[in-house]
Amino acid sequence: PVDTPGIVLSFLNTETVFRPTPDRIARAVKARVYYLRLTRRPGICRFRLDCEHLADPPYAHRSTEVTRRYVRTLEADFTEAPGDWLWGKRRWQHQGVGGPKA
């Protein structure tokens, strides 16, 4: 394993490093965590905002469960409606954490 400042999770079939900031914030404020989903609707400038509950306090010390749930939910949104997301050129161009694609 590579020594990283975050946790390595599978994201869009690529090992990706995520900082556990959602967990740190949730522990600091001792609050519920929600995921906000903005979905395009038919028509011009029409959107739907949904709120999905992810976790409740108390949170275990140094746990990364909130970040893991967030990443799984975000990945599901990406795969369900990829056209709703702005994709930069060569996003995730490196396979895994260790180096470039072969």
N, C-alpha and C positions, 0 to 999 in steps of 0.2 A: 504494500500500500504506500501511496505517496503521502508525505507529511503535508497537510493542507490546513488553512485557517478555518475550514468549515467541515461540513459533512458531504460525503460523496453519495449521490443518489442517481438512479437511472432516470433520465429525463429525455423523452423522445428518442429512446433507444441509444442514448449516449450517457456515459458516466459524466456527471456534472457536479461541480462543487457549489454548495449552497451554504451561506452563512446562517447560523441558527438564530438570527435576529428576532423572528416572530416569537420564539420560545423565551428569549431574554426579556422582551417587552411584556409578554404575558405574565411572566413571573414577577417582574418589577411592579406592575400595576394591579396584579391579582384580579384580572378581569376576564370575562368570557372572550373568546376569539371567534370572529365571523369572517367569512370570505364573501366579498362583494363581486357579483358577476354582472357584467354589462353585455347584453346581447343585442345585436342588430335585428331590427324588425323590418318587414317590407315597407317601402316608401322612403321618402327623403327625410333624413334627420329623425328617425324613429328608433327608439331604443327601449329595452326593458332592463330594469335593475332588480336583481334578486340577491337576497342575503341568505347565506348558508352557514349554519352553526358548525364550527369545527371543534371547539374544546371548552371545557370549564375548569376553573381552579378547584382545588389546589394543584399546582404543577410540580412534578418531581424535580429536584435539583439536578441540573445539567441534562435534563431530558431533551430530546429533539423531536418529540412526537408532534408538536404543533407544526414545525417546519415540514416534517414528512407528510402530514395531512394536507398542508397548503400546496406542496409540490404535486401530490397526486391529483388534487382538485384542479390545479392550474393545467397540468398535462391533459386531463380529461377535456377541459375547455378548448385547449389547442387542437386536439385531435377531432373534437366534435365540429368545430367551425374554424378551420385554419384561415379562411378568408377574412375573419374578423380581427386578425392580428397583423400588426405591422412587422414585416420580416426584413431585417437588414441583410445586406449582401454577405454571403458566406457565414451566416449565423451557425454556430456549433461546427465550425470547419475542422476542428481537431477532434479526432476520435478518442474518447476517453480523456483522462486527466494527464496521461503520460506523454502524449505527443501527437504529431500529425497523422492523418489517414494515410494508409499505404496506397 
